[in-house]
Amino acid sequence: MTYSILISSYGAFLDVNGMEKVLIRMESDPDVNPGWGIYNKASTIYRKSGMKEKGIEMLEKAEGLITKNKDMKAYYCLITNYAAMGEKSRVLGVWELLKKNGKVLNKGYMNVISSLLKLQDFETAEKIFDEWESRNLSYDVRIPNILIRAYSTSALLEKAETMVDRVIKKVGEPHAHSWLNLAIGYLNHGQTEKAMETFCEWF
């Protein structure tokens, strides 16, 4: 049985002591070169067990193993896990590392924008969105929809409206999910009439 499977097995029961014994054995095994994924997995288990600092230690070890890695998944996982721990500065640190070491495409922008919005950092998410638009990659409407949904959830309805307009200008027609997110925002914040108007626009 591999170390990764053992860690997953202990993690399923949040058995931190068992997991730590496996980590110690793994790190003392001369025939094993642990990859970033094992430490990322251990970090998640620590976080779910309420042991944030130990979780961050594991992510730091994982980060040290991806410096020259072209596997985009490694960066995405670290960004997501740092965000889950409330570590905005570390999210941005890995984002800069990703831009330095790899070619950032739409999925990378979706990942970091989603992570920043979970941390309620609208300002930085908006700056990165503007950067994405300026690069003229293929226009993936899921990226602005992440912002529209976040704005609508947070009662920033004017910003949501503005973003819907930007989507329309880019793709030439309203996108169903853009309208839906906006309509739900209106509905959840007591603007029933606007919600119905938006649903009518959608259909």
TORVEX-800881 format. One record per atom (N, C-alpha, C): atom name; residue in one letter; x negated, y, z negated; residue number from 1. Coordinates in pm, whole numbers. Layout:
BEGIN
NODE tipa zake      u      v      w vexfi
NODE   CA    A      X      Y      Z   NUM
...
***
This chain:
BEGIN
NODE tipa zake      u      v      w vexfi
NODE    N    M    -85   -120      0     1
NODE   CA    M      0      0      0     1
NODE    C    M    -88    125      0     1
NODE    N    T    -60    222     86     2
NODE   CA    T   -144    341     96     2
NODE    C    T   -117    436    -20     2
NODE    N    Y   -213    526    -41     3
NODE   CA    Y   -197    626   -148     3
NODE    C    Y    -75    714   -121     3
NODE    N    S    -53    747      4     4
NODE   CA    S     61    833     38     4
NODE    C    S    193    768     -2     4
NODE    N    I    206    638     27     5
NODE   CA    I    329    566     -8     5
NODE    C    I    344    558   -159     5
NODE    N    L    234    533   -230     6
NODE   CA    L    240    527   -376     6
NODE    C    L    286    660   -435     6
NODE    N    I    230    769   -383     7
NODE   CA    I    269    902   -433     7
NODE    C    I    416    928   -405     7
NODE    N    S    461    889   -287     8
NODE   CA    S    604    906   -254     8
NODE    C    S    692    824   -347     8
NODE    N    S    645    703   -380     9
NODE   CA    S    723    615   -468     9
NODE    C    S    738    675   -607     9
NODE    N    Y    626    723   -663    10
NODE   CA    Y    634    787   -795    10
NODE    C    Y    714    917   -787    10
NODE    N    G    698    986   -676    11
NODE   CA    G    769   1113   -660    11
NODE    C    G    919   1096   -654    11
NODE    N    A    965    984   -599    12
NODE   CA    A   1109    960   -590    12
NODE    C    A   1175    959   -728    12
NODE    N    F   1096    923   -829    13
NODE   CA    F   1148    921   -968    13
NODE    C    F   1091   1035  -1052    13
NODE    N    L   1023   1129   -984    14
NODE   CA    L    955   1241  -1052    14
NODE    C    L    866   1190  -1165    14
NODE    N    D    799   1079  -1137    15
NODE   CA    D    705   1022  -1235    15
NODE    C    D    569   1088  -1214    15
NODE    N    V    550   1201  -1280    16
NODE   CA    V    428   1280  -1262    16
NODE    C    V    306   1205  -1312    16
NODE    N    N    318   1139  -1426    17
NODE   CA    N    203   1065  -1481    17
NODE    C    N    155    958  -1384    17
NODE    N    G    249    883  -1329    18
NODE   CA    G    213    779  -1233    18
NODE    C    G    148    839  -1109    18
NODE    N    M    203    950  -1062    19
NODE   CA    M    147   1016   -944    19
NODE    C    M      5   1064   -970    19
NODE    N    E    -17   1121  -1087    20
NODE   CA    E   -150   1174  -1119    20
NODE    C    E   -254   1063  -1126    20
NODE    N    K   -215    947  -1175    21
NODE   CA    K   -309    833  -1178    21
NODE    C    K   -349    794  -1036    21
NODE    N    V   -252    797   -945    22
NODE   CA    V   -282    765   -805    22
NODE    C    V   -375    869   -745    22
NODE    N    L   -351    997   -775    23
NODE   CA    L   -437   1104   -723    23
NODE    C    L   -580   1088   -772    23
NODE    N    I   -596   1056   -900    24
NODE   CA    I   -731   1037   -957    24
NODE    C    I   -801    921   -888    24
NODE    N    R   -728    810   -871    25
NODE   CA    R   -787    693   -806    25
NODE    C    R   -824    725   -661    25
NODE    N    M   -737    797   -593    26
NODE   CA    M   -761    833   -453    26
NODE    C    M   -885    920   -439    26
NODE    N    E   -896   1021   -524    27
NODE   CA    E  -1008   1116   -513    27
NODE    C    E  -1141   1054   -552    27
NODE    N    S  -1137    942   -624    28
NODE   CA    S  -1262    875   -661    28
NODE    C    S  -1296    760   -566    28
NODE    N    D  -1210    738   -468    29
NODE   CA    D  -1231    630   -372    29
NODE    C    D  -1321    681   -259    29
NODE    N    P  -1443    628   -247    30
NODE   CA    P  -1538    679   -145    30
NODE    C    P  -1495    649     -2    30
NODE    N    D  -1401    557     13    31
NODE   CA    D  -1357    520    147    31
NODE    C    D  -1237    601    195    31
NODE    N    V  -1196    697    114    32
NODE   CA    V  -1075    774    149    32
NODE    C    V  -1108    922    165    32
NODE    N    N  -1062    978    274    33
NODE   CA    N  -1069   1123    295    33
NODE    C    N   -925   1176    295    33
NODE    N    P   -878   1225    182    34
NODE   CA    P   -737   1268    175    34
NODE    C    P   -707   1379    274    34
NODE    N    G   -592   1370    337    35
NODE   CA    G   -548   1475    427    35
NODE    C    G   -463   1578    354    35
NODE    N    W   -432   1686    424    36
NODE   CA    W   -353   1793    363    36
NODE    C    W   -215   1745    320    36
NODE    N    G   -162   1645    394    37
NODE   CA    G    -25   1601    369    37
NODE    C    G     -5   1540    232    37
NODE    N    I   -105   1469    182    38
NODE   CA    I    -92   1406     49    38
NODE    C    I    -81   1513    -59    38
NODE    N    Y   -164   1616    -48    39
NODE   CA    Y   -160   1723   -149    39
NODE    C    Y    -32   1806   -136    39
NODE    N    N     14   1822    -14    40
NODE   CA    N    140   1892      7    40
NODE    C    N    255   1815    -58    40
NODE    N    K    252   1683    -42    41
NODE   CA    K    355   1597   -101    41
NODE    C    K    349   1605   -254    41
NODE    N    A    228   1599   -308    42
NODE   CA    A    212   1607   -454    42
NODE    C    A    262   1741   -507    42
NODE    N    S    238   1846   -429    43
NODE   CA    S    284   1980   -468    43
NODE    C    S    436   1984   -482    43
NODE    N    T    505   1924   -387    44
NODE   CA    T    651   1922   -391    44
NODE    C    T    701   1849   -515    44
NODE    N    I    634   1741   -550    45
NODE   CA    I    674   1664   -669    45
NODE    C    I    653   1746   -795    45
NODE    N    Y    540   1814   -804    46
NODE   CA    Y    516   1902   -920    46
NODE    C    Y    623   2011   -928    46
NODE    N    R    653   2071   -812    47
NODE   CA    R    753   2180   -812    47
NODE    C    R    889   2130   -860    47
NODE    N    K    930   2015   -810    48
NODE   CA    K   1059   1960   -850    48
NODE    C    K   1061   1919   -997    48
NODE    N    S    942   1897  -1051    49
NODE   CA    S    931   1862  -1193    49
NODE    C    S    914   1985  -1282    49
NODE    N    G    920   2103  -1220    50
NODE   CA    G    908   2228  -1296    50
NODE    C    G    765   2264  -1333    50
NODE    N    M    668   2208  -1262    51
NODE   CA    M    527   2232  -1293    51
NODE    C    M    464   2315  -1180    51
NODE    N    K    504   2441  -1176    52
NODE   CA    K    467   2528  -1064    52
NODE    C    K    316   2544  -1049    52
NODE    N    E    245   2569  -1158    53
NODE   CA    E    101   2595  -1147    53
NODE    C    E     26   2476  -1089    53
NODE    N    K     64   2356  -1132    54
NODE   CA    K     -1   2237  -1076    54
NODE    C    K     37   2221   -929    54
NODE    N    G    160   2259   -897    55
NODE   CA    G    202   2254   -757    55
NODE    C    G    118   2346   -670    55
NODE    N    I     90   2465   -722    56
NODE   CA    I      7   2560   -647    56
NODE    C    I   -134   2506   -630    56
NODE    N    E   -188   2442   -734    57
NODE   CA    E   -321   2382   -724    57
NODE    C    E   -327   2281   -608    57
NODE    N    M   -221   2201   -595    58
NODE   CA    M   -216   2103   -487    58
NODE    C    M   -210   2171   -351    58
NODE    N    L   -132   2279   -342    59
NODE   CA    L   -123   2351   -214    59
NODE    C    L   -255   2416   -178    59
NODE    N    E   -329   2462   -278    60
NODE   CA    E   -460   2520   -251    60
NODE    C    E   -555   2414   -195    60
NODE    N    K   -546   2292   -249    61
NODE   CA    K   -628   2183   -195    61
NODE    C    K   -587   2153    -50    61
NODE    N    A   -457   2149    -27    62
NODE   CA    A   -408   2124    110    62
NODE    C    A   -455   2233    204    62
NODE    N    E   -447   2358    158    63
NODE   CA    E   -488   2471    241    63
NODE    C    E   -634   2462    280    63
NODE    N    G   -716   2414    188    64
NODE   CA    G   -858   2399    216    64
NODE    C    G   -888   2295    323    64
NODE    N    L   -792   2207    346    65
NODE   CA    L   -812   2100    444    65
NODE    C    L   -756   2133    582    65
NODE    N    I   -689   2249    596    66
NODE   CA    I   -629   2281    727    66
NODE    C    I   -697   2398    796    66
NODE    N    T   -806   2448    740    67
NODE   CA    T   -869   2569    794    67
NODE    C    T   -896   2560    943    67
NODE    N    K   -945   2446    988    68
NODE   CA    K   -976   2430   1130    68
NODE    C    K   -874   2339   1200    68
NODE    N    N   -762   2316   1133    69
NODE   CA    N   -663   2222   1184    69
NODE    C    N   -573   2288   1288    69
NODE    N    K   -554   2222   1399    70
NODE   CA    K   -465   2274   1503    70
NODE    C    K   -324   2216   1492    70
NODE    N    D   -301   2136   1388    71
NODE   CA    D   -168   2079   1365    71
NODE    C    D    -79   2186   1303    71
NODE    N    M     10   2241   1384    72
NODE   CA    M     95   2351   1336    72
NODE    C    M    181   2310   1218    72
NODE    N    K    218   2182   1212    73
NODE   CA    K    304   2134   1103    73
NODE    C    K    242   2162    967    73
NODE    N    A    110   2151    959    74
NODE   CA    A     41   2175    832    74
NODE    C    A     67   2316    782    74
NODE    N    Y     54   2413    870    75
NODE   CA    Y     77   2553    831    75
NODE    C    Y    222   2576    794    75
NODE    N    Y    313   2519    873    76
NODE   CA    Y    456   2539    846    76
NODE    C    Y    493   2483    708    76
NODE    N    C    440   2365    677    77
NODE   CA    C    473   2303    547    77
NODE    C    C    420   2387    431    77
NODE    N    L    300   2439    445    78
NODE   CA    L    244   2521    337    78
NODE    C    L    323   2650    319    78
NODE    N    I    359   2713    430    79
NODE   CA    I    439   2836    422    79
NODE    C    I    571   2808    350    79
NODE    N    T    637   2700    389    80
NODE   CA    T    765   2664    328    80
NODE    C    T    750   2636    180    80
NODE    N    N    647   2561    143    81
NODE   CA    N    630   2524      2    81
NODE    C    N    586   2642    -84    81
NODE    N    Y    501   2728    -31    82
NODE   CA    Y    465   2848   -108    82
NODE    C    Y    588   2936   -130    82
NODE    N    A    673   2946    -28    83
NODE   CA    A    796   3025    -43    83
NODE    C    A    887   2964   -149    83
NODE    N    A    896   2832   -150    84
NODE   CA    A    980   2764   -249    84
NODE    C    A    932   2791   -392    84
NODE    N    M    803   2824   -405    85
NODE   CA    M    747   2855   -537    85
NODE    C    M    747   3005   -566    85
NODE    N    G    799   3084   -471    86
NODE   CA    G    806   3228   -493    86
NODE    C    G    675   3301   -471    86
NODE    N    E    584   3240   -395    87
NODE   CA    E    450   3295   -377    87
NODE    C    E    438   3368   -243    87
NODE    N    K    490   3491   -238    88
NODE   CA    K    492   3566   -112    88
NODE    C    K    352   3593    -58    88
NODE    N    S    260   3633   -144    89
NODE   CA    S    126   3666    -96    89
NODE    C    S     58   3544    -34    89
NODE    N    R     86   3427    -88    90
NODE   CA    R     28   3305    -34    90
NODE    C    R     96   3266     98    90
NODE    N    V    226   3292    107    91
NODE   CA    V    296   3271    234    91
NODE    C    V    229   3352    345    91
NODE    N    L    204   3478    315    92
NODE   CA    L    143   3566    415    92
NODE    C    L     -2   3528    443    92
NODE    N    G    -70   3476    341    93
NODE   CA    G   -207   3431    360    93
NODE    C    G   -215   3316    459    93
NODE    N    V   -126   3219    444    94
NODE   CA    V   -124   3105    536    94
NODE    C    V    -78   3150    675    94
NODE    N    W     14   3246    679    95
NODE   CA    W     59   3300    808    95
NODE    C    W    -59   3361    884    95
NODE    N    E   -143   3437    815    96
NODE   CA    E   -260   3496    880    96
NODE    C    E   -357   3388    924    96
NODE    N    L   -371   3284    843    97
NODE   CA    L   -457   3171    878    97
NODE    C    L   -406   3101   1004    97
NODE    N    L   -275   3086   1011    98
NODE   CA    L   -214   3024   1129    98
NODE    C    L   -241   3107   1254    98
NODE    N    K   -224   3238   1244    99
NODE   CA    K   -247   3324   1361    99
NODE    C    K   -394   3321   1404    99
NODE    N    K   -482   3304   1308   100
NODE   CA    K   -625   3300   1338   100
NODE    C    K   -665   3168   1404   100
NODE    N    N   -607   3058   1359   101
NODE   CA    N   -655   2926   1400   101
NODE    C    N   -569   2857   1505   101
NODE    N    G   -453   2911   1534   102
NODE   CA    G   -367   2843   1629   102
NODE    C    G   -286   2940   1713   102
NODE    N    K   -218   2886   1812   103
NODE   CA    K   -132   2966   1897   103
NODE    C    K      8   2967   1835   103
NODE    N    V     53   3085   1794   104
NODE   CA    V    182   3094   1725   104
NODE    C    V    295   3106   1827   104
NODE    N    L    386   3011   1822   105
NODE   CA    L    501   3011   1912   105
NODE    C    L    628   3036   1832   105
NODE    N    N    742   3019   1896   106
NODE   CA    N    870   3053   1832   106
NODE    C    N    891   2982   1699   106
NODE    N    K    856   2854   1693   107
NODE   CA    K    880   2778   1571   107
NODE    C    K    805   2838   1452   107
NODE    N    G    684   2888   1478   108
NODE   CA    G    607   2951   1372   108
NODE    C    G    674   3077   1320   108
NODE    N    Y    728   3156   1412   109
NODE   CA    Y    799   3278   1370   109
NODE    C    Y    926   3243   1293   109
NODE    N    M    998   3141   1337   110
NODE   CA    M   1117   3097   1264   110
NODE    C    M   1080   3056   1122   110
NODE    N    N    971   2984   1110   111
NODE   CA    N    927   2933    981   111
NODE    C    N    894   3046    883   111
NODE    N    V    813   3141    925   112
NODE   CA    V    769   3245    832   112
NODE    C    V    882   3344    803   112
NODE    N    I    963   3377    903   113
NODE   CA    I   1074   3470    879   113
NODE    C    I   1174   3407    782   113
NODE    N    S   1208   3280    802   114
NODE   CA    S   1299   3211    710   114
NODE    C    S   1244   3210    568   114
NODE    N    S   1115   3184    557   115
NODE   CA    S   1051   3176    425   115
NODE    C    S   1053   3311    355   115
NODE    N    L   1024   3417    428   116
NODE   CA    L   1025   3551    368   116
NODE    C    L   1166   3593    327   116
NODE    N    L   1264   3555    405   117
NODE   CA    L   1402   3591    370   117
NODE    C    L   1449   3516    245   117
NODE    N    K   1399   3395    226   118
NODE   CA    K   1431   3323    102   118
NODE    C    K   1375   3396    -19   118
NODE    N    L   1267   3471      4   119
NODE   CA    L   1206   3552   -102   119
NODE    C    L   1264   3692   -108   119
NODE    N    Q   1367   3717    -26   120
NODE   CA    Q   1434   3848    -20   120
NODE    C    Q   1341   3960     27   120
NODE    N    D   1238   3924    103   121
NODE   CA    D   1147   4026    157   121
NODE    C    D   1192   4059    299   121
NODE    N    F   1296   4141    308   122
NODE   CA    F   1351   4178    438   122
NODE    C    F   1252   4263    518   122
NODE    N    E   1182   4351    449   123
NODE   CA    E   1093   4444    520   123
NODE    C    E    985   4369    598   123
NODE    N    T    917   4276    532   124
NODE   CA    T    810   4202    601   124
NODE    C    T    868   4111    709   124
NODE    N    A    982   4050    681   125
NODE   CA    A   1047   3965    781   125
NODE    C    A   1081   4045    907   125
NODE    N    E   1127   4168    887   126
NODE   CA    E   1161   4255   1001   126
NODE    C    E   1037   4293   1081   126
NODE    N    K    927   4319   1012   127
NODE   CA    K    803   4353   1082   127
NODE    C    K    756   4236   1168   127
NODE    N    I    765   4116   1112   128
NODE   CA    I    722   3997   1187   128
NODE    C    I    818   3970   1303   128
NODE    N    F    946   3998   1283   129
NODE   CA    F   1043   3985   1393   129
NODE    C    F   1007   4082   1506   129
NODE    N    D    974   4206   1471   130
NODE   CA    D    935   4304   1573   130
NODE    C    D    810   4257   1648   130
NODE    N    E    717   4198   1573   131
NODE   CA    E    596   4143   1636   131
NODE    C    E    633   4034   1736   131
NODE    N    W    725   3947   1695   132
NODE   CA    W    771   3838   1784   132
NODE    C    W    832   3895   1911   132
NODE    N    E    921   3993   1897   133
NODE   CA    E    984   4053   2015   133
NODE    C    E    880   4116   2108   133
NODE    N    S    781   4181   2049   134
NODE   CA    S    680   4251   2130   134
NODE    C    S    593   4155   2210   134
NODE    N    R    587   4029   2168   135
NODE   CA    R    503   3932   2238   135
NODE    C    R    570   3875   2363   135
NODE    N    N    700   3899   2375   136
NODE   CA    N    774   3853   2494   136
NODE    C    N    761   3703   2518   136
NODE    N    L    770   3626   2410   137
NODE   CA    L    780   3481   2424   137
NODE    C    L    920   3449   2477   137
NODE    N    S    945   3323   2508   138
NODE   CA    S   1080   3287   2550   138
NODE    C    S   1177   3326   2438   138
NODE    N    Y   1287   3389   2475   139
NODE   CA    Y   1376   3447   2374   139
NODE    C    Y   1462   3337   2310   139
NODE    N    D   1423   3300   2190   140
NODE   CA    D   1495   3198   2114   140
NODE    C    D   1591   3269   2020   140
NODE    N    V   1719   3263   2052   141
NODE   CA    V   1818   3340   1977   141
NODE    C    V   1831   3293   1832   141
NODE    N    R   1778   3175   1802   142
NODE   CA    R   1782   3129   1663   142
NODE    C    R   1703   3221   1571   142
NODE    N    I   1602   3288   1625   143
NODE   CA    I   1518   3375   1541   143
NODE    C    I   1595   3498   1494   143
NODE    N    P   1657   3577   1583   144
NODE   CA    P   1739   3687   1531   144
NODE    C    P   1858   3638   1449   144
NODE    N    N   1909   3521   1481   145
NODE   CA    N   2022   3469   1404   145
NODE    C    N   1986   3441   1258   145
NODE    N    I   1859   3409   1234   146
NODE   CA    I   1814   3391   1095   146
NODE    C    I   1832   3522   1019   146
NODE    N    L   1795   3633   1082   147
NODE   CA    L   1810   3764   1019   147
NODE    C    L   1957   3804   1007   147
NODE    N    I   2035   3779   1112   148
NODE   CA    I   2178   3813   1107   148
NODE    C    I   2246   3741    991   148
NODE    N    R   2216   3614    976   149
NODE   CA    R   2275   3536    866   149
NODE    C    R   2232   3591    730   149
NODE    N    A   2104   3624    717   150
NODE   CA    A   2054   3678    590   150
NODE    C    A   2115   3814    559   150
NODE    N    Y   2123   3901    660   151
NODE   CA    Y   2186   4032    640   151
NODE    C    Y   2332   4015    597   151
NODE    N    S   2404   3926    665   152
NODE   CA    S   2546   3907    637   152
NODE    C    S   2567   3853    496   152
NODE    N    T   2481   3762    455   153
NODE   CA    T   2491   3704    321   153
NODE    C    T   2463   3808    215   153
NODE    N    S   2372   3902    245   154
NODE   CA    S   2330   4002    147   154
NODE    C    S   2407   4134    159   154
NODE    N    A   2517   4132    234   155
NODE   CA    A   2603   4251    251   155
NODE    C    A   2534   4365    325   155
NODE    N    L   2430   4334    400   156
NODE   CA    L   2363   4434    483   156
NODE    C    L   2427   4430    622   156
NODE    N    L   2555   4464    626   157
NODE   CA    L   2634   4440    747   157
NODE    C    L   2598   4532    862   157
NODE    N    E   2557   4655    832   158
NODE   CA    E   2515   4745    940   158
NODE    C    E   2390   4691   1009   158
NODE    N    K   2299   4637    929   159
NODE   CA    K   2178   4577    988   159
NODE    C    K   2216   4455   1071   159
NODE    N    A   2312   4377   1022   160
NODE   CA    A   2356   4260   1098   160
NODE    C    A   2416   4303   1232   160
NODE    N    E   2497   4409   1230   161
NODE   CA    E   2558   4461   1353   161
NODE    C    E   2450   4506   1452   161
NODE    N    T   2351   4577   1401   162
NODE   CA    T   2242   4626   1487   162
NODE    C    T   2167   4510   1551   162
NODE    N    M   2144   4404   1472   163
NODE   CA    M   2073   4288   1525   163
NODE    C    M   2156   4215   1630   163
NODE    N    V   2287   4207   1609   164
NODE   CA    V   2374   4147   1711   164
NODE    C    V   2363   4226   1842   164
NODE    N    D   2363   4358   1831   165
NODE   CA    D   2349   4443   1951   165
NODE    C    D   2215   4416   2022   165
NODE    N    R   2110   4396   1943   166
NODE   CA    R   1979   4367   2003   166
NODE    C    R   1982   4234   2078   166
NODE    N    V   2051   4137   2021   167
NODE   CA    V   2063   4007   2088   167
NODE    C    V   2135   4023   2221   167
NODE    N    I   2245   4098   2219   168
NODE   CA    I   2324   4118   2341   168
NODE    C    I   2239   4186   2450   168
NODE    N    K   2159   4284   2410   169
NODE   CA    K   2074   4353   2507   169
NODE    C    K   1971   4258   2568   169
NODE    N    K   1925   4162   2488   170
NODE   CA    K   1822   4070   2537   170
NODE    C    K   1880   3960   2625   170
NODE    N    V   1991   3902   2582   171
NODE   CA    V   2042   3785   2654   171
NODE    C    V   2159   3817   2746   171
NODE    N    G   2209   3942   2739   172
NODE   CA    G   2313   3985   2832   172
NODE    C    G   2454   3952   2792   172
NODE    N    E   2469   3874   2685   173
NODE   CA    E   2603   3841   2638   173
NODE    C    E   2594   3803   2491   173
NODE    N    P   2704   3814   2418   174
NODE   CA    P   2701   3778   2276   174
NODE    C    P   2677   3629   2259   174
NODE    N    H   2605   3593   2157   175
NODE   CA    H   2579   3453   2127   175
NODE    C    H   2675   3407   2018   175
NODE    N    A   2730   3289   2034   176
NODE   CA    A   2834   3241   1942   176
NODE    C    A   2792   3246   1796   176
NODE    N    H   2672   3197   1767   177
NODE   CA    H   2628   3194   1627   177
NODE    C    H   2603   3334   1572   177
NODE    N    S   2563   3426   1659   178
NODE   CA    S   2543   3564   1614   178
NODE    C    S   2676   3622   1567   178
NODE    N    W   2780   3605   1649   179
NODE   CA    W   2913   3655   1613   179
NODE    C    W   2966   3584   1489   179
NODE    N    L   2946   3454   1484   180
NODE   CA    L   2998   3376   1371   180
NODE    C    L   2937   3421   1239   180
NODE    N    N   2804   3438   1238   181
NODE   CA    N   2737   3483   1116   181
NODE    C    N   2786   3620   1072   181
NODE    N    L   2805   3709   1169   182
NODE   CA    L   2854   3844   1137   182
NODE    C    L   2997   3839   1084   182
NODE    N    A   3082   3761   1150   183
NODE   CA    A   3222   3750   1107   183
NODE    C    A   3233   3695    965   183
NODE    N    I   3154   3593    935   184
NODE   CA    I   3156   3536    800   184
NODE    C    I   3108   3639    698   184
NODE    N    G   3009   3720    738   185
NODE   CA    G   2962   3827    649   185
NODE    C    G   3074   3925    617   185
NODE    N    Y   3148   3967    719   186
NODE   CA    Y   3262   4057    697   186
NODE    C    Y   3364   3993    603   186
NODE    N    L   3395   3868    630   187
NODE   CA    L   3497   3797    553   187
NODE    C    L   3456   3784    407   187
NODE    N    N   3330   3750    384   188
NODE   CA    N   3282   3730    247   188
NODE    C    N   3270   3859    168   188
NODE    N    H   3270   3973    238   189
NODE   CA    H   3255   4100    168   189
NODE    C    H   3379   4189    185   189
NODE    N    G   3493   4122    201   190
NODE   CA    G   3621   4192    193   190
NODE    C    G   3663   4272    314   190
NODE    N    Q   3592   4255    426   191
NODE   CA    Q   3628   4331    547   191
NODE    C    Q   3702   4238    644   191
NODE    N    T   3823   4200    603   192
NODE   CA    T   3899   4100    678   192
NODE    C    T   3931   4144    819   192
NODE    N    E   3969   4271    835   193
NODE   CA    E   4006   4321    967   193
NODE    C    E   3889   4313   1064   193
NODE    N    K   3770   4356   1016   194
NODE   CA    K   3651   4348   1102   194
NODE    C    K   3616   4203   1133   194
NODE    N    A   3637   4116   1035   195
NODE   CA    A   3609   3974   1057   195
NODE    C    A   3696   3920   1169   195
NODE    N    M   3826   3954   1167   196
NODE   CA    M   3917   3906   1271   196
NODE    C    M   3880   3964   1408   196
NODE    N    E   3841   4092   1410   197
NODE   CA    E   3799   4154   1536   197
NODE    C    E   3677   4082   1594   197
NODE    N    T   3585   4048   1504   198
NODE   CA    T   3462   3980   1549   198
NODE    C    T   3493   3841   1599   198
NODE    N    F   3582   3770   1530   199
NODE   CA    F   3623   3637   1578   199
NODE    C    F   3686   3647   1716   199
NODE    N    C   3767   3752   1738   200
NODE   CA    C   3830   3773   1869   200
NODE    C    C   3724   3800   1977   200
NODE    N    E   3622   3879   1942   201
NODE   CA    E   3511   3906   2036   201
NODE    C    E   3442   3775   2072   201
NODE    N    W   3424   3692   1971   202
NODE   CA    W   3354   3564   1990   202
NODE    C    W   3429   3476   2088   202
NODE    N    F   3562   3469   2069   203
NODE   CA    F   3642   3383   2156   203
NODE    C    F   3676   3453   2287   203
***
